């Protein structure tokens, strides 16, 4: 683990943190992968893994607007069931959906703070023409527990549902312009305690590669 990785996941952590490596000691997994009719495929997988020094986020007692890392120094057992289905019609249309269920067994911390127990994503790409492309992403996070710094009690955060859409037009081979619309559902949620998300946002920009 690096401080940069932690900040990328949670930009509200304290600037001074002790970051220790998380090691996977063992993993057992199995599943089924199948191709149906060429364009349609699905994948079902179950796994059981053991991690040492897995970390979780809690609000700092010194400043509740910032987060500290707490480590489960003992082994953390993680059970995961994952299922994915995808449809790939070549460059014209692609669509995939994935759902994951997690169960954490921790000993030195009360709960797997700020880690969702269920996640789901749907990602699609559609080429309207040779120059106009649309990308969409829908994601859902649920089962997030956190610890309130004042009462020191577990709090369940509301489930997160978000829909994003991006359109891109390719003027030249290396130059394009795009329009991104985020949180089209205008959902109100907190991924991290005391940090409500933004509402509907739009961003216009361009890209040039060389």
MDAnalysis code that builds the backbone (N, CA, C; Angstrom):
import MDAnalysis as mda
import numpy as np

u = mda.Universe.empty(630, n_residues=210, atom_resindex=np.repeat(np.arange(210), 3), trajectory=True)
u.add_TopologyAttr("name", ["N", "CA", "C"] * 210)
u.add_TopologyAttr("resid", np.arange(1, 211))
u.add_TopologyAttr("resname", ["UNK", "UNK", "UNK", "UNK", "UNK", "UNK", "UNK", "UNK", "UNK", "UNK", "UNK", "UNK", "UNK", "UNK", "UNK", "UNK", "UNK", "UNK", "UNK", "UNK", "UNK", "UNK", "UNK", "UNK", "UNK", "UNK", "UNK", "UNK", "UNK", "UNK", "UNK", "UNK", "UNK", "UNK", "UNK", "UNK", "UNK", "UNK", "UNK", "UNK", "UNK", "UNK", "UNK", "UNK", "UNK", "UNK", "UNK", "UNK", "UNK", "UNK", "UNK", "UNK", "UNK", "UNK", "UNK", "UNK", "UNK", "UNK", "UNK", "UNK", "UNK", "UNK", "UNK", "UNK", "UNK", "UNK", "UNK", "UNK", "UNK", "UNK", "UNK", "UNK", "UNK", "UNK", "UNK", "UNK", "UNK", "UNK", "UNK", "UNK", "UNK", "UNK", "UNK", "UNK", "UNK", "UNK", "UNK", "UNK", "UNK", "UNK", "UNK", "UNK", "UNK", "UNK", "UNK", "UNK", "UNK", "UNK", "UNK", "UNK", "UNK", "UNK", "UNK", "UNK", "UNK", "UNK", "UNK", "UNK", "UNK", "UNK", "UNK", "UNK", "UNK", "UNK", "UNK", "UNK", "UNK", "UNK", "UNK", "UNK", "UNK", "UNK", "UNK", "UNK", "UNK", "UNK", "UNK", "UNK", "UNK", "UNK", "UNK", "UNK", "UNK", "UNK", "UNK", "UNK", "UNK", "UNK", "UNK", "UNK", "UNK", "UNK", "UNK", "UNK", "UNK", "UNK", "UNK", "UNK", "UNK", "UNK", "UNK", "UNK", "UNK", "UNK", "UNK", "UNK", "UNK", "UNK", "UNK", "UNK", "UNK", "UNK", "UNK", "UNK", "UNK", "UNK", "UNK", "UNK", "UNK", "UNK", "UNK", "UNK", "UNK", "UNK", "UNK", "UNK", "UNK", "UNK", "UNK", "UNK", "UNK", "UNK", "UNK", "UNK", "UNK", "UNK", "UNK", "UNK", "UNK", "UNK", "UNK", "UNK", "UNK", "UNK", "UNK", "UNK", "UNK", "UNK", "UNK", "UNK", "UNK", "UNK", "UNK", "UNK", "UNK", "UNK", "UNK", "UNK", "UNK", "UNK"])
u.atoms.positions = np.array([
    [0.844, -1.192, 0.000],
    [0.000, 0.000, 0.000],
    [0.878, 1.241, 0.000],
    [0.437, 2.269, -0.688],
    [1.127, 3.554, -0.690],
    [0.144, 4.641, -0.272],
    [0.690, 5.758, 0.187],
    [-0.157, 6.880, 0.568],
    [-0.963, 7.371, -0.625],
    [-0.380, 7.344, -1.817],
    [-1.078, 7.781, -3.030],
    [-2.296, 6.901, -3.293],
    [-2.157, 5.600, -3.131],
    [-3.291, 4.701, -3.339],
    [-4.421, 4.993, -2.349],
    [-4.045, 5.277, -1.113],
    [-5.051, 5.576, -0.097],
    [-5.793, 6.861, -0.442],
    [-5.063, 7.899, -0.851],
    [-5.680, 9.182, -1.188],
    [-6.568, 9.056, -2.421],
    [-6.180, 8.239, -3.391],
    [-7.015, 8.040, -4.570],
    [-8.364, 7.428, -4.198],
    [-8.364, 6.573, -3.196],
    [-9.618, 5.950, -2.763],
    [-10.413, 6.862, -1.841],
    [-9.716, 7.541, -0.936],
    [-10.371, 8.437, 0.017],
    [-9.540, 9.713, 0.137],
    [-9.932, 10.774, -0.559],
    [-9.131, 12.016, -0.534],
    [-9.236, 12.796, 0.766],
    [-10.004, 12.306, 1.732],
    [-10.229, 13.047, 2.971],
    [-9.441, 12.472, 4.145],
    [-8.421, 11.678, 3.885],
    [-7.619, 11.114, 4.967],
    [-6.665, 12.172, 5.525],
    [-6.165, 11.904, 6.720],
    [-5.174, 12.779, 7.323],
    [-3.880, 12.751, 6.514],
    [-3.161, 13.861, 6.566],
    [-1.928, 13.950, 5.781],
    [-0.808, 13.110, 6.376],
    [-0.895, 12.816, 7.656],
    [0.120, 11.992, 8.296],
    [-0.507, 10.672, 8.727],
    [-0.171, 9.628, 7.982],
    [-0.720, 8.308, 8.248],
    [0.401, 7.281, 8.250],
    [0.221, 6.263, 9.053],
    [1.096, 5.103, 8.986],
    [0.463, 4.113, 8.009],
    [1.118, 3.905, 6.897],
    [0.600, 3.034, 5.854],
    [1.421, 1.753, 5.837],
    [0.776, 0.644, 6.152],
    [1.431, -0.652, 6.146],
    [0.908, -1.478, 4.968],
    [1.736, -2.386, 4.527],
    [1.338, -3.250, 3.423],
    [0.299, -4.276, 3.878],
    [-0.630, -4.574, 2.983],
    [-1.598, -5.639, 3.188],
    [-1.154, -6.848, 2.376],
    [-1.058, -7.988, 3.024],
    [-0.586, -9.192, 2.338],
    [-1.698, -10.242, 2.302],
    [-1.828, -10.875, 1.144],
    [-2.773, -11.981, 0.998],
    [-2.018, -13.282, 1.277],
    [-2.419, -13.966, 2.328],
    [-1.705, -15.181, 2.712],
    [-2.185, -16.405, 1.943],
    [-3.470, -16.434, 1.590],
    [-3.999, -17.596, 0.879],
    [-5.317, -17.238, 0.212],
    [-5.677, -18.003, -0.805],
    [-6.946, -17.813, -1.498],
    [-7.382, -19.123, -2.145],
    [-8.638, -19.422, -1.981],
    [-9.258, -20.576, -2.632],
    [-10.424, -20.057, -3.457],
    [-10.477, -20.441, -4.714],
    [-11.556, -19.931, -5.564],
    [-11.936, -20.969, -6.608],
    [-13.117, -20.789, -7.135],
    [-13.607, -21.643, -8.206],
    [-14.805, -20.984, -8.859],
    [-15.098, -21.393, -10.076],
    [-16.220, -20.777, -10.765],
    [-16.505, -21.432, -12.098],
    [-17.322, -20.746, -12.857],
    [-17.752, -21.237, -14.162],
    [-17.763, -20.082, -15.143],
    [-17.140, -20.292, -16.285],
    [-17.081, -19.286, -17.331],
    [-17.620, -19.903, -18.615],
    [-18.511, -19.168, -19.274],
    [-19.191, -19.746, -20.423],
    [-19.417, -18.701, -21.506],
    [-19.178, -19.098, -22.750],
    [-19.449, -18.249, -23.910],
    [-20.718, -18.755, -24.575],
    [-21.680, -17.863, -24.758],
    [-22.971, -18.237, -25.331],
    [-23.185, -17.500, -26.648],
    [-23.216, -18.224, -27.718],
    [-23.554, -17.624, -28.998],
    [-22.557, -16.619, -29.518],
    [-21.331, -16.647, -29.043],
    [-20.310, -15.750, -29.563],
    [-20.272, -14.398, -28.895],
    [-21.386, -13.676, -28.874],
    [-21.397, -12.315, -28.337],
    [-21.710, -12.273, -26.845],
    [-22.410, -13.276, -26.337],
    [-22.855, -13.281, -24.947],
    [-21.979, -14.218, -24.123],
    [-21.564, -13.732, -22.953],
    [-20.721, -14.530, -22.068],
    [-21.084, -14.234, -20.622],
    [-20.870, -15.228, -19.756],
    [-21.085, -14.988, -18.331],
    [-20.001, -15.696, -17.527],
    [-19.802, -15.200, -16.322],
    [-18.747, -15.699, -15.445],
    [-19.268, -15.657, -14.015],
    [-19.225, -16.776, -13.320],
    [-19.642, -16.872, -11.923],
    [-18.452, -17.400, -11.132],
    [-18.155, -16.743, -10.008],
    [-16.950, -17.088, -9.259],
    [-17.206, -16.921, -7.765],
    [-16.653, -17.819, -6.970],
    [-16.687, -17.714, -5.517],
    [-15.267, -17.876, -5.002],
    [-14.923, -17.106, -3.974],
    [-13.568, -17.173, -3.441],
    [-13.570, -16.951, -1.935],
    [-12.552, -17.491, -1.298],
    [-12.307, -17.269, 0.122],
    [-10.830, -16.925, 0.270],
    [-10.533, -15.745, 0.818],
    [-9.153, -15.282, 0.927],
    [-8.882, -14.791, 2.341],
    [-7.599, -14.862, 2.731],
    [-7.156, -14.381, 4.045],
    [-6.119, -13.288, 3.830],
    [-6.335, -12.147, 4.501],
    [-5.444, -11.002, 4.384],
    [-4.913, -10.633, 5.767],
    [-3.664, -10.216, 5.793],
    [-3.088, -9.671, 7.023],
    [-2.895, -8.167, 6.846],
    [-3.216, -7.401, 7.883],
    [-3.107, -5.941, 7.874],
    [-4.055, -5.289, 6.865],
    [-5.256, -5.776, 6.753],
    [-6.257, -5.071, 5.955],
    [-6.703, -3.836, 6.723],
    [-6.844, -2.710, 6.013],
    [-7.163, -1.451, 6.693],
    [-8.581, -0.987, 6.356],
    [-9.098, -0.136, 7.248],
    [-10.446, 0.416, 7.106],
    [-10.389, 1.895, 7.497],
    [-11.419, 2.639, 7.080],
    [-11.444, 4.084, 7.324],
    [-12.392, 4.411, 8.474],
    [-11.906, 5.233, 9.418],
    [-12.752, 5.755, 10.496],
    [-12.462, 7.250, 10.632],
    [-13.479, 8.005, 11.030],
    [-13.283, 9.436, 11.266],
    [-12.326, 9.648, 12.427],
    [-11.418, 10.584, 12.254],
    [-10.409, 10.833, 13.268],
    [-11.045, 11.441, 14.515],
    [-10.687, 10.991, 15.720],
    [-11.220, 11.609, 16.945],
    [-10.713, 13.032, 17.150],
    [-9.603, 13.383, 16.518],
    [-9.049, 14.741, 16.646],
    [-9.732, 15.726, 15.696],
    [-10.140, 15.228, 14.529],
    [-10.797, 16.062, 13.520],
    [-11.739, 15.161, 12.741],
    [-13.040, 15.260, 13.032],
    [-14.005, 14.333, 12.436],
    [-14.179, 14.524, 10.940],
    [-13.619, 15.621, 10.385],
    [-13.700, 15.825, 8.944],
    [-12.605, 15.066, 8.195],
    [-11.693, 14.437, 8.928],
    [-10.616, 13.662, 8.336],
    [-10.700, 12.206, 8.788],
    [-10.011, 11.354, 8.048],
    [-10.101, 9.924, 8.320],
    [-8.733, 9.352, 8.669],
    [-8.756, 8.423, 9.622],
    [-7.581, 7.633, 9.963],
    [-7.751, 6.220, 9.409],
    [-6.643, 5.504, 9.376],
    [-6.670, 4.093, 9.003],
    [-6.605, 3.240, 10.263],
    [-7.468, 2.249, 10.324],
    [-7.383, 1.254, 11.391],
    [-7.129, -0.091, 10.732],
    [-6.210, -0.843, 11.303],
    [-5.781, -2.109, 10.730],
    [-6.307, -3.269, 11.568],
    [-6.767, -4.280, 10.882],
    [-7.061, -5.538, 11.538],
    [-5.762, -6.349, 11.491],
    [-4.961, -6.216, 12.563],
    [-3.638, -6.817, 12.576],
    [-3.666, -8.324, 12.397],
    [-4.723, -8.955, 12.882],
    [-4.889, -10.383, 12.692],
    [-5.376, -10.637, 11.258],
    [-5.630, -11.882, 10.932],
    [-6.116, -12.212, 9.602],
    [-7.551, -11.739, 9.414],
    [-7.823, -11.184, 8.237],
    [-9.181, -10.832, 7.821],
    [-9.621, -11.835, 6.768],
    [-10.680, -12.546, 7.054],
    [-11.218, -13.511, 6.099],
    [-12.267, -12.825, 5.237],
    [-12.132, -12.942, 3.936],
    [-13.045, -12.294, 2.996],
    [-13.649, -13.356, 2.088],
    [-14.961, -13.466, 2.144],
    [-15.698, -14.373, 1.258],
    [-16.379, -13.533, 0.182],
    [-16.223, -13.928, -1.061],
    [-16.731, -13.139, -2.181],
    [-17.440, -14.033, -3.187],
    [-18.608, -13.595, -3.616],
    [-19.315, -14.217, -4.733],
    [-19.452, -13.159, -5.815],
    [-18.987, -13.479, -7.005],
    [-18.987, -12.521, -8.109],
    [-19.653, -13.144, -9.328],
    [-20.467, -12.346, -9.991],
    [-21.094, -12.797, -11.229],
    [-21.026, -11.675, -12.254],
    [-20.729, -12.030, -13.480],
    [-20.573, -11.048, -14.543],
    [-21.174, -11.591, -15.834],
    [-21.870, -10.736, -16.543],
    [-22.441, -11.085, -17.841],
    [-22.119, -9.958, -18.812],
    [-21.758, -10.309, -20.026],
    [-21.347, -9.307, -21.003],
    [-21.879, -9.664, -22.382],
    [-22.109, -8.614, -23.157],
    [-22.541, -8.760, -24.552],
    [-21.639, -7.878, -25.397],
    [-20.938, -8.486, -26.340],
    [-19.954, -7.772, -27.157],
    [-20.291, -7.980, -28.624],
    [-20.813, -6.913, -29.244],
    [-21.158, -6.961, -30.665],
    [-20.111, -6.249, -31.503],
    [-18.859, -6.286, -31.036],
    [-17.787, -5.641, -31.777],
    [-17.686, -4.161, -31.463],
    [-17.251, -3.376, -32.405],
    [-17.052, -1.947, -32.200],
    [-18.365, -1.180, -32.071],
    [-19.463, -1.761, -32.517],
    [-20.741, -1.051, -32.525],
    [-21.374, -0.935, -31.143],
    [-21.394, -2.033, -30.393],
    [-22.130, -2.037, -29.124],
    [-21.497, -3.031, -28.164],
    [-21.303, -2.582, -26.929],
    [-20.799, -3.434, -25.863],
    [-21.556, -3.116, -24.576],
    [-21.868, -4.156, -23.821],
    [-22.588, -3.978, -22.560],
    [-22.159, -5.077, -21.604],
    [-21.855, -4.690, -20.360],
    [-21.460, -5.669, -19.357],
    [-22.004, -5.258, -17.999],
    [-22.302, -6.249, -17.199],
    [-22.783, -6.018, -15.840],
    [-22.096, -6.963, -14.877],
    [-21.778, -6.449, -13.689],
    [-21.079, -7.253, -12.691],
    [-21.641, -6.965, -11.314],
    [-21.778, -7.999, -10.502],
    [-22.262, -7.856, -9.132],
    [-21.354, -8.661, -8.211],
    [-21.034, -8.078, -7.051],
    [-20.164, -8.729, -6.069],
    [-20.790, -8.645, -4.688],
    [-20.741, -9.752, -3.987],
    [-21.164, -9.814, -2.587],
    [-19.937, -10.142, -1.742],
    [-19.725, -9.365, -0.662],
    [-18.574, -9.564, 0.211],
    [-19.038, -9.811, 1.645],
    [-18.310, -10.697, 2.289],
    [-18.515, -10.910, 3.722],
    [-17.142, -10.884, 4.394],
    [-16.989, -9.976, 5.378],
    [-15.715, -9.805, 6.064],
    [-15.803, -10.394, 7.473],
    [-14.780, -11.131, 7.839],
    [-14.663, -11.650, 9.202],
    [-13.447, -10.995, 9.838],
    [-13.689, -10.006, 10.722],
    [-12.607, -9.253, 11.357],
    [-12.609, -9.535, 12.852],
    [-11.437, -9.360, 13.468],
    [-11.307, -9.657, 14.900],
    [-10.906, -8.437, 15.720],
    [-9.958, -7.660, 15.224],
    [-9.427, -6.545, 16.011],
    [-10.155, -5.232, 15.776],
    [-11.087, -5.194, 14.846],
    [-11.957, -4.038, 14.648],
    [-13.399, -4.525, 14.711],
    [-14.312, -3.589, 15.050],
    [-15.699, -4.009, 15.254],
    [-16.400, -4.378, 13.949],
    [-16.162, -3.573, 12.905],
    [-16.818, -3.762, 11.620],
    [-15.841, -3.415, 10.498],
    [-16.080, -3.888, 9.291],
    [-15.245, -3.467, 8.155],
    [-15.643, -2.061, 7.706],
    [-15.229, -1.068, 8.472],
    [-15.691, 0.313, 8.301],
    [-15.461, 0.823, 6.869],
    [-16.526, 1.402, 6.310],
    [-16.522, 2.061, 5.003],
    [-16.222, 1.117, 3.826],
    [-16.356, -0.171, 4.039],
    [-16.225, -1.102, 2.923],
    [-17.597, -1.669, 2.587],
    [-18.057, -1.524, 1.343],
    [-19.385, -2.044, 0.970],
    [-19.400, -3.562, 0.966],
    [-20.548, -4.118, 1.294],
    [-20.713, -5.566, 1.246],
    [-21.381, -6.027, -0.050],
    [-21.894, -5.067, -0.834],
    [-22.477, -5.415, -2.134],
    [-22.173, -4.301, -3.120],
    [-21.674, -4.664, -4.288],
    [-21.400, -3.700, -5.348],
    [-21.949, -4.245, -6.664],
    [-22.395, -3.348, -7.510],
    [-22.892, -3.737, -8.835],
    [-22.589, -2.608, -9.813],
    [-22.173, -2.966, -11.001],
    [-21.880, -1.984, -12.040],
    [-22.410, -2.485, -13.375],
    [-22.859, -1.536, -14.175],
    [-23.257, -1.802, -15.559],
    [-22.538, -0.780, -16.429],
    [-21.795, -1.259, -17.405],
    [-21.011, -0.393, -18.280],
    [-21.391, -0.694, -19.727],
    [-21.662, 0.371, -20.489],
    [-22.046, 0.192, -21.886],
    [-21.345, 1.177, -22.794],
    [-21.150, 0.771, -24.033],
    [-20.545, 1.637, -25.045],
    [-21.294, 1.427, -26.357],
    [-21.687, 2.540, -26.993],
    [-22.449, 2.490, -28.236],
    [-21.842, 3.465, -29.227],
    [-21.562, 2.974, -30.419],
    [-21.024, 3.814, -31.488],
    [-22.167, 4.179, -32.425],
    [-22.662, 5.428, -32.308],
    [-23.758, 5.870, -33.160],
    [-23.303, 6.002, -34.609],
    [-22.110, 6.533, -34.797],
    [-21.482, 6.630, -36.106],
    [-20.003, 6.287, -35.933],
    [-19.235, 6.449, -36.979],
    [-17.806, 6.189, -36.878],
    [-17.090, 7.243, -36.045],
    [-17.752, 8.376, -35.800],
    [-17.129, 9.465, -35.042],
    [-17.825, 9.787, -33.724],
    [-19.053, 9.353, -33.548],
    [-19.832, 9.686, -32.355],
    [-20.003, 8.447, -31.480],
    [-19.566, 8.582, -30.214],
    [-19.610, 7.463, -29.275],
    [-20.314, 7.888, -27.984],
    [-21.007, 6.924, -27.385],
    [-21.667, 7.143, -26.106],
    [-21.219, 6.055, -25.125],
    [-20.895, 6.489, -23.906],
    [-20.529, 5.567, -22.833],
    [-21.434, 5.823, -21.642],
    [-21.884, 4.761, -21.015],
    [-22.730, 4.902, -19.837],
    [-22.217, 3.988, -18.737],
    [-22.408, 4.435, -17.497],
    [-21.997, 3.649, -16.341],
    [-23.037, 3.804, -15.237],
    [-23.482, 2.685, -14.717],
    [-24.395, 2.656, -13.581],
    [-23.709, 1.846, -12.483],
    [-23.649, 2.387, -11.281],
    [-23.062, 1.601, -10.203],
    [-23.875, 1.732, -8.923],
    [-23.759, 0.708, -8.099],
    [-24.510, 0.619, -6.853],
    [-23.578, 0.085, -5.773],
    [-23.609, 0.718, -4.604],
    [-22.856, 0.264, -3.444],
    [-23.810, 0.175, -2.262],
    [-23.737, -0.905, -1.530],
    [-24.634, -1.074, -0.386],
    [-23.938, -1.764, 0.775],
    [-24.553, -1.663, 1.945],
    [-24.033, -2.337, 3.135],
    [-22.837, -1.657, 3.762],
    [-22.697, -0.322, 3.606],
    [-21.541, 0.389, 4.148],
    [-21.817, 0.765, 5.612],
    [-20.938, 0.324, 6.491],
    [-21.015, 0.651, 7.907],
    [-19.889, 1.609, 8.265],
    [-20.195, 2.561, 9.139],
    [-19.167, 3.468, 9.626],
    [-19.381, 3.704, 11.114],
    [-18.388, 4.280, 11.765],
    [-18.467, 4.540, 13.198],
    [-18.572, 6.035, 13.433],
    [-19.649, 6.455, 14.063],
    [-19.852, 7.871, 14.370],
    [-18.826, 8.301, 15.416],
    [-18.071, 9.384, 15.174],
    [-17.008, 9.770, 16.109],
    [-17.518, 10.272, 17.455],
    [-18.720, 10.830, 17.519],
    [-19.227, 11.392, 18.775],
    [-19.802, 10.299, 19.670],
    [-20.678, 9.459, 19.114],
    [-21.315, 8.399, 19.901],
    [-20.497, 7.117, 19.920],
    [-19.538, 7.006, 18.996],
    [-18.710, 5.800, 18.880],
    [-19.552, 4.560, 18.580],
    [-20.663, 4.765, 17.881],
    [-21.552, 3.660, 17.522],
    [-21.561, 3.452, 16.008],
    [-21.914, 2.242, 15.623],
    [-21.975, 1.919, 14.196],
    [-23.168, 2.608, 13.540],
    [-22.948, 3.146, 12.351],
    [-23.980, 3.837, 11.578],
    [-23.997, 3.232, 10.175],
    [-25.179, 2.960, 9.661],
    [-25.312, 2.429, 8.306],
    [-25.550, 3.583, 7.341],
    [-24.687, 3.707, 6.339],
    [-24.874, 4.730, 5.320],
    [-25.891, 4.259, 4.286],
    [-26.602, 5.213, 3.706],
    [-27.580, 4.875, 2.678],
    [-26.887, 4.256, 1.469],
    [-27.626, 3.401, 0.784],
    [-27.087, 2.776, -0.423],
    [-26.808, 3.846, -1.484],
    [-25.832, 3.577, -2.317],
    [-25.397, 4.512, -3.350],
    [-25.834, 3.977, -4.708],
    [-26.553, 4.806, -5.460],
    [-26.934, 4.474, -6.835],
    [-26.614, 5.679, -7.707],
    [-25.854, 5.465, -8.755],
    [-25.398, 6.577, -9.584],
    [-25.425, 6.178, -11.050],
    [-25.726, 7.162, -11.897],
    [-25.779, 6.957, -13.341],
    [-24.990, 8.059, -14.023],
    [-24.030, 7.671, -14.842],
    [-23.190, 8.610, -15.573],
    [-23.292, 8.347, -17.067],
    [-23.206, 9.423, -17.847],
    [-23.290, 9.327, -19.300],
    [-22.236, 10.232, -19.912],
    [-21.576, 9.736, -20.954],
    [-20.531, 10.500, -21.620],
    [-20.685, 10.338, -23.127],
    [-20.694, 11.457, -23.831],
    [-20.713, 11.461, -25.289],
    [-19.423, 12.060, -25.821],
    [-18.870, 11.444, -26.856],
    [-17.592, 11.891, -27.408],
    [-17.665, 11.920, -28.931],
    [-17.180, 13.006, -29.494],
    [-17.163, 13.149, -30.951],
    [-15.720, 13.272, -31.418],
    [-15.357, 12.444, -32.373],
    [-13.996, 12.403, -32.877],
    [-13.893, 13.275, -34.124],
    [-13.293, 14.451, -33.975],
    [-13.111, 15.343, -35.120],
    [-12.011, 14.836, -36.046],
    [-10.895, 14.497, -35.460],
    [-9.758, 13.945, -36.183],
    [-9.330, 12.668, -35.479],
    [-8.368, 11.990, -36.038],
    [-7.932, 10.729, -35.454],
    [-7.388, 10.915, -34.035],
    [-6.784, 12.065, -33.780],
    [-6.167, 12.301, -32.477],
    [-6.809, 13.442, -31.692],
    [-7.923, 13.979, -32.170],
    [-8.566, 15.094, -31.483],
    [-10.053, 14.817, -31.348],
    [-10.571, 14.988, -30.136],
    [-11.987, 14.735, -29.875],
    [-12.493, 15.698, -28.808],
    [-13.811, 15.866, -28.758],
    [-14.477, 16.663, -27.729],
    [-15.515, 15.786, -27.039],
    [-15.790, 16.076, -25.760],
    [-16.704, 15.223, -25.014],
    [-17.598, 16.050, -24.092],
    [-18.710, 15.449, -23.726],
    [-19.647, 15.993, -22.747],
    [-19.963, 14.877, -21.761],
    [-19.702, 15.139, -20.479],
    [-19.960, 14.153, -19.432],
    [-21.050, 14.662, -18.503],
    [-22.027, 13.825, -18.239],
    [-23.092, 14.110, -17.282],
    [-23.002, 13.080, -16.166],
    [-22.763, 13.556, -14.946],
    [-22.583, 12.664, -13.803],
    [-23.741, 12.796, -12.827],
    [-24.088, 11.669, -12.223],
    [-25.192, 11.597, -11.258],
    [-26.490, 12.097, -11.882],
    [-26.864, 11.486, -12.989],
    [-28.105, 11.864, -13.661],
    [-29.334, 11.610, -12.800],
    [-29.224, 10.713, -11.831],
    [-30.346, 10.428, -10.932],
    [-30.462, 11.459, -9.815],
    [-29.476, 12.363, -9.714],
    [-29.436, 13.367, -8.633],
    [-29.578, 12.719, -7.257],
    [-28.958, 11.571, -7.085],
    [-29.030, 10.855, -5.814],
    [-28.234, 11.581, -4.747],
    [-28.758, 11.567, -3.539],
    [-28.070, 12.156, -2.400],
    [-27.521, 11.022, -1.535],
    [-26.215, 10.952, -1.420],
    [-25.608, 9.877, -0.653],
    [-24.250, 10.333, -0.129],
    [-23.702, 9.520, 0.778],
    [-22.366, 9.749, 1.315],
    [-21.545, 8.481, 1.127],
    [-20.474, 8.595, 0.367],
    [-19.550, 7.445, 0.276],
    [-18.718, 7.372, 1.538],
    [-18.359, 8.530, 2.095],
    [-17.646, 8.616, 3.355],
    [-18.426, 9.551, 4.278],
    [-18.472, 9.198, 5.542],
    [-19.303, 9.913, 6.507],
    [-18.974, 11.399, 6.529],
    [-20.038, 12.237, 6.512],
    [-19.985, 13.700, 6.547],
    [-19.562, 14.327, 5.224],
    [-19.475, 13.547, 4.165],
    [-19.121, 14.096, 2.862],
    [-20.201, 13.745, 1.845],
    [-21.270, 14.553, 1.775],
    [-22.321, 14.298, 0.776],
    [-21.787, 14.500, -0.636],
    [-22.341, 13.708, -1.549],
    [-21.887, 13.797, -2.941],
    [-22.440, 15.037, -3.624],
    [-21.892, 15.330, -4.763],
    [-22.431, 16.405, -5.586],
    [-23.682, 15.921, -6.299],
    [-24.549, 16.865, -6.669],
    [-25.732, 16.523, -7.443],
    [-25.376, 16.329, -8.907],
    [-26.304, 16.631, -9.765],
    [-26.069, 16.513, -11.205],
    [-24.970, 17.485, -11.627],
    [-23.938, 16.967, -12.271],
    [-22.836, 17.796, -12.746],
    [-22.584, 17.510, -14.216],
    [-22.106, 18.522, -14.911],
    [-21.777, 18.402, -16.333],
    [-20.368, 18.914, -16.562],
    [-19.674, 18.281, -17.467],
    [-18.318, 18.691, -17.786],
    [-18.100, 18.575, -19.288],
    [-17.565, 19.628, -19.869],
    [-17.254, 19.674, -21.304],
    [-15.748, 19.796, -21.451],
    [-15.177, 19.061, -22.389],
    [-13.735, 19.123, -22.571],
    [-13.323, 18.516, -23.894],
    [-12.038, 18.444, -24.087],
    [-11.483, 17.870, -25.297],
    [-10.217, 17.118, -24.988],
    [-9.785, 16.299, -25.907],
    [-8.559, 15.531, -25.732],
    [-7.777, 15.511, -27.034],
    [-6.470, 15.523, -26.866],
    [-5.580, 15.482, -28.034],
    [-4.440, 14.541, -27.716],
    [-4.197, 13.580, -28.578],
    [-3.131, 12.607, -28.362],
    [-2.047, 12.797, -29.403],
    [-0.816, 12.565, -28.994],
    [0.296, 12.723, -29.918],
    [1.409, 11.757, -29.535],
])
